[in-house]
């Protein structure tokens, strides 16, 4: 994963009836922000007007407001805009407001020091996972993931251990499409393949990968649960594929990872055997 990975805003929700008291101007302003993506850093006002089906005069006023508020920045060419630091500050404020981040940071740093590998904490947002904590090693092979980076949940082990907690109905809602985007030969091609893989992860209690999302990178991940028994986050250890011995992975890395995830879950008041609302116990 290259340094400087751009963070994109979440995709707009599926089309549905708008609430009675929705504010159209605010909605349109947020739609403008959502138009910027990891692979689309700069956009002009005419392009936004066409795409969002908003009059150019309205787009101009909205852009001026967003620029004034520090969420957009005009480029040197004078005709295009990009996201500004105001968006990033909102993201960091959100991350800082999560209880799990305060509790997890010292545990992840300890896990990094014990294993000598980079460690991350991620949460799910729809079909993506967002990295909210990074404990990076100083070794030559170190994670280049940035806090706020958004990656596809089905294409990463961090995402898989969170998705494994969802019911079939919940998974159907997250992935309504027939085929899933592929990132490597190992990526599940469709929802049935994903469900089969998640079943294995669920039974194992953690997930493993070798060049699953990015060639040369291996990872193990474990779920973090809260007092309800649901998985709210995941922790992983990343290391160079083919370098760490299999016995070391299973005996040392997985053991330390699962212990850390369990400790963090305990701090969030999770107790094994918690009964979920549908009556299904979690162990």
Secondary structure, 3 states (H helix, E strand, C coil): CCCCCCCCCCCCCCCCCCCCCCCHHHHHHHHHHHCCECCECCEEHHHHHHHHCCCHHHHHHHHHHHHHCCCEEECCCCCEEEECHHHHHHHHHHHHHCHHHHHHHHHHHHHHHHHCCEEEEEEEECCEEEEEEEECCCCCCCCCCCCCCEEEHHHCHHHHHHHCCCCHHHHHHHCCCCECCCCCCCCCCEHHHHHHHHHHHHHHCEEEEECCCCCCEEEEEEEEECCCCCEEEEEEEEEECCCCCHHHHHHHHHHHHHHHHHHHHHHCCCCCCCECCCCCECC
